Each structure stands twice: as C-alpha cells, then as structure tokens.
Amino acid sequence: MVVIRLSRGGAKKRPFYNLVVAHSQNRRDGRFIERVGFYNPVASGQAEALRVAFDRVDYWTSVGAQLSPTVERLIKQAKSTVAAPVAVAA
C-alpha cells in the first residue's frame, strides 16, 4: 500500500518534516517515491511553515494512496489558508 506521510528531518529540538509518498512497509525516514511538500512547525517570522503540491497529492490519492491522519489535518489546514481571501488595504 502507498501512503502519504511525514518524514522527519532537521536537528535535535528543531524538527522539519517532508511530506512524502512512500510504500507503507518502508521506514519513516527511509526510501520514498516522491516528495510532495514540507512542514516546518518551528517556523517564525516570514518563514514558510507549510507547502503542499495539491496537484500531486490529488494524483496520488486518485491512484489509491492513503493519507496519514496528521497529513490529512495539515492538508485541510493548507487548503483553508489558500481558500481564505486575503484582505488588501486600499
């Protein structure tokens, strides 16, 4: 089975996660098929905290990939921030 899950990187006390498509039997931080985004939980200032390639996620879910619960939550969060209109002061 193919899953879309988080793969941890970064240093001690400074986590950084890649959203990857991988076979479920591979290790968490091991071999993967494709990287479809990233999540930086300790992003501060202007640093980007979450980036998702929605077209690739849609493709992989259409061919049967399962989302992990955390990735599902992050994708919902990313879609809500993209869909929310940005107020521009005139």
N, C-alpha and C positions, 0 to 999 in steps of 0.2 A: 504494500500500500504506500502511496505517496502522500506526504504531509507537508504543510507549510507551518514552520515553527521558528522559534528564536534560537540563534546560535550565539553563545556568549563570547565576547572578546574584551579588550581593554585591560587595564591594570587592576591590581588589588584596590578595592574600595572605589574604583572608577569604572563601573560596568558600561559596556557598549554592546548592543545586540544587533546582529544582522537577521533580517527576515529571509529565510532560505526555504527552498523546495528541496526535500530530501526523501529518500526511502526511509520508512519508519524503523527499519532494523539497523540503520547506521547510527553511530554515536551522535550525541547532541552537537558537539563541536567538530564532528568529523566530516566526511565527504558529503557534498551536496550537489544537486543538479543545477540550480540557478539561484542567484541572489536577487530578491525582488524588493528590497528596501532595507531600512535600518531604523533603530530606535535608540535614542540616547536619553536615558532617564535623568541624567545629571546635567543636561544642557542648561546653560544660563545665558542671559543677555540675548544677543541676536543669533545665537547658535540654533541651528535647526534640530528639533527634538525628534521628529518623526518624518520619514519619507517612505511612501509606498508607491510602487508601479502598479496602479489599479488594472491596467490592461493585462499585465502578466498574471496577476492574481486571478482575474476573471477567466483567463485562458486555462490556468491550472485547475481551478475549481470546476470548469466545464468538462475537463477530461477526467475528473474523479478525485482530485486531491482534497484531502480533509484539512481544515484549519484547526490549529490547537486553540484551546479556549482563550489564552492570552492574546494570540494573534487575531482572533476574531474580535476581541474587545478593542485592540489597537486599530484595526481596520474600520470598525464602526466610528471610533473617535476621529480618525483621519477623514472619513467621508463627511462627518458632521462639520468639521472645521473647513473643509473645502466647499461644502454646500452653503455654509453661512455667508451671507453677503457682507462685504467689508464696507463699513461706513466711511465715506470720504468727506472730509470737511471742505466746504467751498470757500 
